[in-house]
Amino acid sequence: MTVNKINNINSVFKIETRGKDPVFFLIPASDTVAEVAAYADVAKRIIELAVFGAAQNRSYKRLADFADTIGSRVSGSPNLDMAIKYMFSVMKQDGLDVHLEPVKIPHWVRGTESAEMIEPRVKNLAVLGLGSSVGTPPEGIEAEVLVVQSFEELKCRASEATGKIVVFNQPFISYGETVAYRAYGASEAAKLGAVATLIRSVTPYSINSPHTGWQDYQDGVKRIPTACITVEDAELMWRFSQRKQKIVVRLKMGAKTLPDADSFNTVAEIRGWQHPEQVVLLSGHLDSWDVGQGAMDDGGGAMISWEALSLIKDLGLRPRRTLRTVLWTAEEQGGVGAQQYFNLHKVNMSNFDLVMESDLGTFSPVGLRFTGSDAAQKVMEEVVKLLAPINTTKLELNGEGTDISPWMQAGVPGASLHVADSRYFWFHHSEGDTMTVQNPRDMDLCSALWAVVAYVVADLQDMLPR
C-alpha cells in the first residue's frame, strides 16, 4: 500500500538493510543520480554472488557442460535442434519461465571438401567452405590460380581471371573491413569469369587454421564455389605468384543448400512485478558454425544471458519490468532468427526498454557500449558507476550486435558487452573456438556486469528516454 502511494506521487521507494534494521529512502524520480545510486547495495550483492559466492564459476561450468555435450550447432543441423532442447530443459529446471518461438532458418550443409596445390609443388591446403557456397562437380575443379591482394587489383587484372581460381590474399586490417572479401569475393571474381575463389581467412593470427563464415552471392551473378584457406597458404601462393611461377589447385566441395528448416528462438523470463509488459532484453545466439564448439561465438554470450537471470532469481529480486533472455537462432546466417523475432514483436516496440547483446566474446570485461538518446546516455552513465567493484564503469558509444540492430535502428536503446577481445578473431569461426579459450573468472565478471545493468534498468521508475 505504501509503495503504491509513493509510486503514485512519482517518487522511488528503496529499502536497504544495515545491520538488522531496514533503512527507507524516498527519492524524487527526477533525481536520476540519487535513484540509480540507491542500487549500490543490490549491485554489490549481485557482484559478490557472481564473482565470489555460490555462483562463482557457474556460467563457465554451464557453458562447458553445454559445449561438450552438444558441440558445434550450425543452422538447420540436428545439433542445433539438440542445443535448443537442452537449453529449454535446463532453464526450466532453473525455475525460469521458458518458451520457444518458431522461426524458419537456412540449412546449408558443408559436405566433404578438400583442396590441393599440384603446381609448382604438391601440397594439401587446409580449407573450409563458406556458408551458402555451391559445391564443385563431383570430380572437382582443377584450374590455374590468380592471386590478388585486393578488389582493386582484381579489377586491374580482370583479363587474367577467366577460367582461373582467384585467391584473395588480402591483409587483415580489421574484421569489419576485411570481411568484405569473405562476403563478396566469390561474386566479384565470378563477374570476371573465375571458376572458384579461395579467400585468405579473416584473422590477424593463424597456426595453419582456416576460418569459415557466411558469404553472399549477388543476384544475377553466376554462383561459383568459394572457401577460406589459411593465412600461411594464401601467402605461400602469393610468393609463388610474385616469382611468376604457375600455380594450379584442385578443389573439391560437396556443399549444398537444403530447404529452410524449422527452428526456434529460446526465450526465458523473470516477469516484472509492476510493468510486466515492458521488457529489458538480454541476448546471445545459440547457433554456431560447424567447426569447434562454438564456445566463444557465442556460447559465452548465451550463458551469461541465462546466468544474469539466475543471479537475480537466486537473490530473490524481481524488477518492475520483465527481464527477458532470448537465445537467437541462425545469427551466423545474418541474424535470421532475430529478424523474425523483431517482425513478430515490433508492434510492441514502445514497451522495449533496452535490448542487450553479447556476441564478441566473454573475455575480461572492459565496459558497456551503448546506443540511445542523450538523456538515456546520462542514465546509463550512472548505471555503470554501480560496477565500480569490478572496475568496469566505462560507458562507450555505439552498442552493436547483428541480432539487436533492428531494434536500435528503430530507436530502441541498445547495449553490447565490451571485453578485452584482442584474441577473439584468432579463434573466430575456426576449429579453435573451444572451451580452452574461456576463463571462469572472466565469465563471472561478464555475468555480474550483465546482471547488474539489466536489473537496475528494469527496476528504475521510468523507462530509458527515447
Phi, psi and omega in degrees: 000310180298318180300317180298318179299316183294319178298325181292339178258025174060044175234170181243133181250121181237149176234127172241149176257122176237111188068232180261349189257134174286142177246129185258140178236136173244113188239127175301134184298333181291340182272080185300318183301311181292322180298312181292319181300332180293349178270006185302319182292318178298316179300318179297320179295319178297314181297315181297320179295317185288320191262326186237344190263208185296337180269003180304133179069004186291317181295323178294315180296319178299317180294317180298315179300316182292307185294320180291326181284316189264318186080207183290157192216067183285151182309129177087355186272158172302326180296323178293319175302315179299319181297318180295315178297319180300309183292323176302315183293311186288328178286327173298314180298335179281357177088016180266156171282117186233139172211166180247139178244119187294143174216162172253134186226156178296152180226088177257137182241129184293313186072186178282139181214151177200156175216142181216130170276126181248347170218145003281353171212165181276129178203130172289139179249124173292130189217146171226116176300150182266144182305134182079001177296146168281163177271175173270169167302158182306325180280354180088183177239126175242120185205160174290154185254140168246120181258127176229161181249359180196164173298324180297316178295322178300317180296320180294333183249028186305322183293342181270351190277337185301127178077005184258160163268116180275126175255121176267116177251053182288139176288153176278117177258301172205160181299315183302325181272315188285334183296345178301329180290321176293319186287319191240358184302318183299312183292321179296321179286322181297326178302334183257009174093011177294153182259345178191165174227146172236123188252131172301131183303142185275086183202148177274355187210138184213143167237066183055041186246115174283150179239132180266193180155174181279148173226156187239116172283141176275141178300139177081003179247138180303137180271118180244153180299144180214139182211163174260144173242175183283160174303317183298316182287325176297317180291324176301311181293327176297319179296319176301317182294325178294334177272005180065028178272140179288133179242130176233134181233141172251122184241130174234129178220127178263021185295145175204156178251124179263170177302152179307145184256155173280136178207193185212147157274140183256124190236129176232145187220153157243113186286140180292148182277335183248317181233071184296339180283342179268144194227133161254121188253127174250148183200159168206169181255144187270333179284166176210184169279175187266027177229156183064209180242359185059032182287315181278320184237092004226040179304320180298316179296321178295317184291320179290335177286331170284314184300323179303316178294321180298317180299316181293318178295316182299330180274001179072024181269147174216114184282168178300318184257165179286132170264122185234121174262127176241125175259104187289156173240149179060037172295320185295341178267014176109028178071038187296310180296320181293322179295321178291325174297316179299313180301325182284323190254357185294342176299334178256027187304325183294343180266357177271113186279311182206136174246134185233141179220136173243109181212027174232034178094160176239052172282190182303123184288142179254323182172202183233135173261140189219139173237124180179183180293165177301321181293319177294324178301319180295322177296314183293330176299323178287322181299315184289343174297335179292348181268014179305323180300337177246013171058044177230054186267009183278126172250119182250163179281158169072074166299146184219163178152128180305320189280335179259357184299324178300323179292316181294322178296333178272001175102002177281133177302141182224148181222146177226152181282130175253121181237170174287088194257024184299335181263359187303312185278000169294322189252347187307125175059032181229173175297343181282353180279084182229179179299338181300333182276351183270152180231127185301316182294319177302317180293324175300315181294318178297319179297318179298313179301311183300318183288318181298310182299312183297314183295312184297314179299320181291340185255352178299153182300320183245151173293161177297137180295139176275000000 
